[in-house]
Amino acid sequence: MEIAPNIHRIPCIFAGNRIVFVHLFIGTEASMLVDTACAHNPQQDILPYMEKIGFDPAKLTYLVISHSDLDHQGGNQPMKAAAPQALLACHNLDKAWIEDTEALITGRYMQFDEPHGFVTPDEVRAAIHADTLSAPIDMTLEGGETFRLSPDWLVEAVHTPGHTWGHLAIYDRKSKIMAAGEAALWNAILDVDWNPVLPPTYCYVDTYLATLDRLMTMDIEIFSPAHWTLQTGSDVGDFLRESRNYCLHVEQKLLDFAKSHGTFTLKQAIEKMGSEVATWAEDGNSLLTFPFNGNLQRLVQRGQLVQARNSENIVTWSLPT
């Protein structure tokens, strides 16, 4: 759908009932696609939408990837094949994981295996490879760069870390629209029917909260996130505040858990208190590794918890003695 003149929000379906929105900005001098979804989505959703609106992929100037995740970068290779002239760009901090699928798997998705006793099955690795067809990055960004799409139209890359270190959003001052990706994650990630399906997977809590604070000071009329409905007017602030409140709620629940349960592992925290913070089905709790670990690390940094290793060399947390 066209959410403002020459700004399109394209729904992409993956994993059966999941949805991710990518954004197409079409100017008279340049154009930009923000995110490529999964490997199948260019052929299934993005290119058919371009054909429907009469946009030739050969006119695409930039492919900007908001962050390193399979449902945002997985279509990079097929989109580059359809638009070889387009420059593939991302933030420098996410570059290694965006241009190499194996690096994404080991660095992002398997980061909890060794320290916390999780095991990523081979079939999961194979599925991620199938969904994520990576391509070399042509240009890296730091945030603050502007792109001239028309003589009187500039859009800006905004560094919005928290979900990943190098997360980017694209902001159009003209329409006051932000193509937000997962800069803010509300209290759940939603499916195609707007039902909660996964936890909000923020990782770096202080950074995430700082991003939310920054977004709340910006003049945003339409906030277009990756897995949620369009947020407009006062709903924008509500969405951002709920994202912040949920993060702090989880942190308090983890601190209360430490007070009542003593020493615990990440697995134990998820098993015993996952249902207390979830509005989604239990099979989504495995991704609580991201927010729980982030909140626990923040509690350690603030001196409210102590981190150690048990006899099995698994990371544990407890109250200071």
Backbone torsions as a table, in degrees:
resi	resn	phi	psi	omega
1	MET	NA	150.9	177.7
2	GLU	-90.8	111.3	-174.9
3	ILE	-90.4	-11.6	173.1
4	ALA	-163.1	163.0	179.8
5	PRO	-51.5	119.5	176.1
6	ASN	69.9	16.9	173.8
7	ILE	-122.9	118.0	-173.5
8	HIS	-116.2	139.8	177.2
9	ARG	-111.9	113.4	-170.6
10	ILE	-108.0	117.1	178.0
11	PRO	-77.3	135.4	178.4
12	CYS	-126.5	126.8	-177.0
13	ILE	-99.1	136.7	178.1
14	PHE	-150.0	162.8	176.8
15	ALA	52.5	34.6	175.9
16	GLY	84.2	-68.7	-174.1
17	ASN	-122.5	17.1	-179.2
18	ARG	-98.7	151.8	179.7
19	ILE	-134.5	140.7	172.6
20	VAL	-136.2	137.8	179.5
21	PHE	-101.7	129.1	171.0
22	VAL	-107.7	162.0	-172.7
23	HIS	-126.5	138.9	179.6
24	LEU	-121.0	120.4	176.7
25	PHE	-107.2	122.7	-176.3
26	ILE	-117.9	109.6	176.0
27	GLY	-105.6	179.0	178.8
28	THR	-81.8	-20.7	-178.8
29	GLU	-110.6	-25.8	-178.1
30	ALA	-157.0	164.4	178.8
31	SER	-142.6	160.0	-174.6
32	MET	-144.6	131.9	169.4
33	LEU	-106.3	127.3	179.2
34	VAL	-104.6	109.6	-178.7
35	ASP	79.8	154.7	-177.6
36	THR	-125.8	4.2	179.3
37	ALA	61.1	-145.0	-178.3
38	CYS	-91.8	174.6	-173.0
39	ALA	-55.7	-35.9	-175.8
40	HIS	-85.7	-14.4	-171.0
41	ASN	-70.8	-31.0	174.4
42	PRO	-56.8	-48.3	179.9
43	GLN	-73.3	-35.4	-176.1
44	GLN	-78.1	-38.5	-168.8
45	ASP	-128.3	-47.7	-168.5
46	ILE	-73.5	-52.4	-178.4
47	LEU	-66.7	-39.6	173.8
48	PRO	-60.9	-35.8	177.3
49	TYR	-66.0	-43.2	177.7
50	MET	-59.4	-42.4	178.6
51	GLU	-63.6	-40.4	-178.9
52	LYS	-60.2	-39.1	-177.5
53	ILE	-93.0	1.7	177.2
54	GLY	78.3	28.1	178.2
55	PHE	-101.1	126.3	-179.9
56	ASP	-86.3	121.0	178.2
57	PRO	-56.4	-22.3	177.7
58	ALA	-65.7	-14.4	178.2
59	LYS	-94.4	0.0	-179.0
60	LEU	-72.5	128.4	-176.3
61	THR	-96.3	-42.8	-175.2
62	TYR	-130.4	140.6	166.2
63	LEU	-116.0	104.9	-178.3
64	VAL	-104.9	124.6	-179.9
65	ILE	-98.7	123.9	-174.9
66	SER	-66.6	-36.4	-178.6
67	HIS	-172.1	172.6	-176.2
68	SER	-85.9	100.2	171.8
69	ASP	-159.9	145.4	-172.0
70	LEU	-59.2	-32.2	-177.6
71	ASP	-86.0	8.6	175.5
72	HIS	-122.3	-25.2	-178.1
73	GLN	-117.3	-9.0	-170.9
74	GLY	-60.6	-26.8	-179.8
75	GLY	-92.9	15.2	-176.1
76	ASN	-59.1	-47.8	-177.7
77	GLN	-64.2	-49.3	178.4
78	PRO	-65.8	-31.8	177.0
79	MET	-70.2	-37.9	175.7
80	LYS	-65.4	-33.3	176.9
81	ALA	-66.9	-37.4	179.8
82	ALA	-78.4	-26.1	-177.8
83	ALA	-137.3	68.3	-173.1
84	PRO	-64.2	-20.9	-179.4
85	GLN	-78.4	-16.4	-176.6
86	ALA	-73.0	138.1	177.2
87	LEU	-82.8	124.5	178.5
88	LEU	-89.0	120.8	-172.5
89	ALA	-131.0	153.8	173.8
90	CYS	-159.9	174.9	175.4
91	HIS	-70.9	145.3	-178.4
92	ASN	-56.8	-34.9	-175.3
93	LEU	-72.2	-19.1	178.6
94	ASP	-106.6	0.5	-172.9
95	LYS	-56.9	-46.5	-174.4
96	ALA	-59.4	-37.8	-178.3
97	TRP	-82.7	-22.3	-178.1
98	ILE	-83.1	-33.7	-177.4
99	GLU	-95.3	2.2	-179.3
100	ASP	-142.8	110.0	-176.3
101	THR	-63.2	-39.6	-180.0
102	GLU	-64.4	-37.9	176.4
103	ALA	-65.2	-37.4	176.1
104	LEU	-60.7	-44.6	-177.7
105	ILE	-65.0	-51.1	-174.5
106	THR	-74.8	-37.3	-175.5
107	GLY	-84.1	-34.1	-176.3
108	ARG	-104.3	-53.5	-172.5
109	TYR	-82.8	-23.1	-180.0
110	MET	-105.4	12.7	-174.9
111	GLN	-64.3	-19.4	-178.0
112	PHE	-96.4	-5.5	-173.6
113	ASP	-63.2	-61.8	-174.4
114	GLU	-66.1	-52.0	-175.0
115	PRO	-70.6	-21.9	-171.4
116	HIS	-119.9	3.7	173.8
117	GLY	78.9	22.2	174.8
118	PHE	-91.0	158.6	177.9
119	VAL	-130.9	123.9	176.1
120	THR	-90.0	113.7	-176.9
121	PRO	-64.6	153.7	179.8
122	ASP	-60.3	-35.1	-178.8
123	GLU	-68.3	-29.0	176.0
124	VAL	-70.2	-43.9	176.6
125	ARG	-58.6	-44.0	-179.4
126	ALA	-63.7	-39.5	179.6
127	ALA	-65.9	-39.1	177.9
128	ILE	-64.5	-42.8	177.3
129	HIS	-59.7	-40.7	-179.4
130	ALA	-66.2	-33.6	-177.7
131	ASP	-85.3	-12.2	-169.1
132	THR	-127.6	93.9	179.1
133	LEU	-99.4	94.9	-172.9
134	SER	-79.9	164.7	179.0
135	ALA	-147.5	155.2	179.6
136	PRO	-62.4	142.0	178.0
137	ILE	-81.1	134.1	179.1
138	ASP	-89.9	-28.0	-171.8
139	MET	-154.1	132.9	177.1
140	THR	-106.2	153.1	-177.5
141	LEU	-122.2	162.2	176.3
142	GLU	-119.5	-11.8	-172.0
143	GLY	98.8	136.8	-176.4
144	GLY	101.6	-11.3	177.6
145	GLU	-70.5	144.8	175.1
146	THR	-114.7	147.8	-179.3
147	PHE	-122.3	123.7	178.2
148	ARG	-87.2	110.9	-179.4
149	LEU	-94.5	-30.6	175.1
150	SER	-143.1	165.1	-179.2
151	PRO	-52.8	-32.5	-178.5
152	ASP	-115.3	23.4	-175.4
153	TRP	-137.3	112.5	174.9
154	LEU	-116.9	140.4	169.5
155	VAL	-120.1	153.4	-172.6
156	GLU	-120.6	138.9	170.7
157	ALA	-84.3	122.5	-177.8
158	VAL	-112.3	124.1	178.4
159	HIS	-75.2	118.2	-175.1
160	THR	-129.6	64.4	-175.0
161	PRO	-72.6	163.6	179.3
162	GLY	144.7	-52.9	172.3
163	HIS	-71.8	-45.6	166.0
164	THR	-133.4	167.8	178.8
165	TRP	-66.8	-33.5	-173.4
166	GLY	-108.0	25.6	-178.0
167	HIS	-63.1	136.5	177.8
168	LEU	-122.1	146.2	167.3
169	ALA	-120.8	158.8	177.5
170	ILE	-114.4	125.5	-175.9
171	TYR	-117.5	131.6	177.2
172	ASP	-108.9	108.5	-178.9
173	ARG	-66.2	-26.5	-176.9
174	LYS	-66.5	-49.6	-179.4
175	SER	-97.1	-9.2	-176.5
176	LYS	61.1	37.6	177.1
177	ILE	-102.9	138.8	171.8
178	MET	-119.1	120.5	168.1
179	ALA	-81.7	100.3	-159.3
180	ALA	-94.8	-14.6	-176.1
181	GLY	57.9	-125.5	177.9
182	GLU	-119.1	39.0	175.5
183	ALA	-62.8	-32.9	174.4
184	ALA	-130.2	139.3	-169.0
185	LEU	-119.7	10.3	175.8
186	TRP	53.6	-144.4	179.1
187	ASN	-111.0	5.4	176.9
188	ALA	-173.1	154.5	169.2
189	ILE	-91.6	136.5	-171.6
190	LEU	-103.9	158.2	176.7
191	ASP	-96.1	-169.5	-174.3
192	VAL	-65.5	-22.6	177.9
193	ASP	-98.3	11.5	179.7
194	TRP	66.2	30.1	173.1
195	ASN	-98.1	145.4	177.5
196	PRO	-61.5	132.7	-178.5
197	VAL	-127.9	-27.3	-178.0
198	LEU	-144.4	159.8	174.0
199	PRO	-73.4	160.6	173.1
200	PRO	-71.0	119.3	-170.2
201	THR	-96.9	55.1	168.5
202	TYR	-69.4	155.6	-176.5
203	CYS	-123.7	-42.8	-169.2
204	TYR	-115.8	97.0	-160.2
205	VAL	-67.5	-50.0	179.8
206	ASP	-58.7	-41.4	179.4
207	THR	-66.0	-43.4	178.4
208	TYR	-60.4	-46.2	179.9
209	LEU	-64.9	-36.7	177.3
210	ALA	-65.6	-38.8	176.1
211	THR	-62.1	-45.5	179.4
212	LEU	-61.7	-41.1	177.0
213	ASP	-61.0	-42.9	179.6
214	ARG	-63.1	-44.8	-179.1
215	LEU	-61.8	-35.4	-178.7
216	MET	-69.8	-16.3	177.1
217	THR	-92.8	-9.5	-176.0
218	MET	-84.7	154.4	179.6
219	ASP	-87.6	85.6	-176.6
220	ILE	-113.7	118.4	177.2
221	GLU	-91.2	-35.8	179.1
222	ILE	-131.1	120.7	179.1
223	PHE	-108.4	112.4	-173.9
224	SER	-109.9	93.5	-177.1
225	PRO	-87.6	169.5	-169.6
226	ALA	-73.1	-34.5	-171.4
227	HIS	-128.2	21.6	-175.4
228	TRP	-136.6	168.9	176.7
229	THR	-68.9	162.0	173.6
230	LEU	-59.1	136.6	175.4
231	GLN	-108.9	127.6	-177.4
232	THR	-130.6	154.1	175.8
233	GLY	55.9	-131.4	-177.5
234	SER	-67.8	-19.1	178.4
235	ASP	-64.2	-26.2	179.5
236	VAL	-60.8	-51.4	179.3
237	GLY	-62.1	-38.4	179.1
238	ASP	-62.7	-42.9	179.8
239	PHE	-62.1	-43.9	-179.5
240	LEU	-68.4	-41.3	179.3
241	ARG	-66.3	-39.4	177.6
242	GLU	-64.8	-36.2	176.1
243	SER	-60.1	-45.0	179.3
244	ARG	-67.4	-46.0	-176.8
245	ASN	-62.1	-39.7	-179.8
246	TYR	-63.9	-44.9	-179.9
247	CYS	-58.2	-45.5	-179.9
248	LEU	-71.1	-32.8	175.7
249	HIS	-62.1	-46.3	178.7
250	VAL	-60.3	-42.2	-178.9
251	GLU	-62.0	-43.1	178.7
252	GLN	-65.8	-38.6	178.4
253	LYS	-63.4	-38.5	178.2
254	LEU	-67.4	-39.3	177.9
255	LEU	-65.9	-42.9	176.0
256	ASP	-61.5	-38.7	178.4
257	PHE	-61.6	-42.9	178.7
258	ALA	-62.1	-37.6	-179.5
259	LYS	-67.9	-31.7	-176.3
260	SER	-96.7	-20.0	-173.9
261	HIS	-116.4	-6.2	-179.0
262	GLY	72.8	-143.4	-177.9
263	THR	-70.8	137.0	-177.2
264	PHE	-150.2	161.3	175.2
265	THR	-104.0	171.6	176.9
266	LEU	-63.4	-41.3	177.5
267	LYS	-58.5	-45.4	-178.5
268	GLN	-64.5	-39.7	178.4
269	ALA	-61.9	-43.3	-179.6
270	ILE	-67.1	-44.1	-177.9
271	GLU	-65.1	-40.1	-171.3
272	LYS	-90.0	-29.1	-176.2
273	MET	-126.5	6.3	178.5
274	GLY	-56.2	-41.9	-177.5
275	SER	-67.7	-20.3	-178.3
276	GLU	-75.2	-21.5	-178.4
277	VAL	-113.7	-0.2	-171.7
278	ALA	-98.9	143.0	167.1
279	THR	-116.5	2.4	-177.3
280	TRP	-105.1	172.5	177.8
281	ALA	-66.3	153.0	-173.6
282	GLU	-58.9	-29.0	-177.6
283	ASP	-68.7	-9.4	174.3
284	GLY	-86.3	-7.0	-174.4
285	ASN	-67.1	-20.0	-178.3
286	SER	-59.4	-29.1	-179.7
287	LEU	-83.0	3.4	170.6
288	LEU	-67.3	-10.6	174.1
289	THR	-52.9	-41.3	-176.1
290	PHE	-66.0	-59.4	-177.9
291	PRO	-69.3	-40.0	-179.3
292	PHE	-60.5	-47.3	179.4
293	ASN	-61.0	-41.1	178.8
294	GLY	-61.3	-46.6	178.8
295	ASN	-65.9	-39.7	179.9
296	LEU	-64.8	-41.1	177.5
297	GLN	-62.0	-38.8	178.5
298	ARG	-65.9	-39.1	177.6
299	LEU	-64.6	-36.1	175.8
300	VAL	-65.5	-46.8	-179.0
301	GLN	-60.8	-30.5	-179.7
302	ARG	-89.8	2.5	176.7
303	GLY	78.7	11.9	-178.2
304	GLN	-90.7	-17.8	172.8
305	LEU	-134.8	160.8	175.8
306	VAL	-118.1	136.5	178.9
307	GLN	-105.3	139.9	178.3
308	ALA	-149.3	-170.0	173.6
309	ARG	-126.6	141.2	179.1
310	ASN	-88.7	-171.7	-176.2
311	SER	-64.9	-19.7	177.7
312	GLU	-96.2	9.4	179.2
313	ASN	66.2	27.4	176.3
314	ILE	-96.2	138.8	179.6
315	VAL	-64.1	135.8	177.3
316	THR	-128.8	160.5	174.4
317	TRP	-129.5	149.7	175.8
318	SER	-157.6	169.3	175.9
319	LEU	-71.9	149.8	175.1
320	PRO	-61.5	146.7	177.6
321	THR	-96.1	NA	NA
